[in-house]
């Protein structure tokens, strides 16, 4: 099934980098949640990610 949306177009590495930067910048919790949901959907469990 094709997923539509900007987050689904990002590579795994770029998605993780985006999440880390968003946390550093204290961006909106809703935005962080969207990224977390995409990370969970992809089953990306990087040692550096602290969800």
NORKA-V126458 format. One record per residue. N is the residue number from 1. RES is the residue in three letters. SS is DSSP state (helix for helix, strand for strand, loop for the rest). PSI is psi in whole degrees, 0 to 359 (none if undefined). Layout:
# NORKA-V126458
N/RES/SS/PSI + N/RES/SS/PSI
This chain:
# NORKA-V126458
1/UNK/loop/128 + 2/UNK/loop/128 + 3/UNK/loop/139 + 4/UNK/loop/142 + 5/UNK/loop/156 + 6/UNK/helix/321 + 7/UNK/helix/324 + 8/UNK/helix/342 + 9/UNK/helix/344 + 10/UNK/loop/147 + 11/UNK/loop/163 + 12/UNK/helix/314 + 13/UNK/helix/318 + 14/UNK/helix/326 + 15/UNK/helix/315 + 16/UNK/helix/316 + 17/UNK/helix/319 + 18/UNK/helix/316 + 19/UNK/helix/313 + 20/UNK/helix/318 + 21/UNK/helix/320 + 22/UNK/helix/320 + 23/UNK/helix/317 + 24/UNK/helix/321 + 25/UNK/loop/1 + 26/UNK/loop/47 + 27/UNK/loop/172 + 28/UNK/loop/139 + 29/UNK/helix/329 + 30/UNK/helix/320 + 31/UNK/helix/315 + 32/UNK/helix/319 + 33/UNK/helix/319 + 34/UNK/helix/317 + 35/UNK/helix/316 + 36/UNK/helix/319 + 37/UNK/helix/321 + 38/UNK/helix/321 + 39/UNK/helix/315 + 40/UNK/helix/318 + 41/UNK/helix/322 + 42/UNK/helix/352 + 43/UNK/loop/45 + 44/UNK/loop/116 + 45/UNK/loop/90 + 46/UNK/loop/140 + 47/UNK/loop/334 + 48/UNK/loop/345 + 49/UNK/loop/128 + 50/UNK/loop/87 + 51/UNK/loop/none
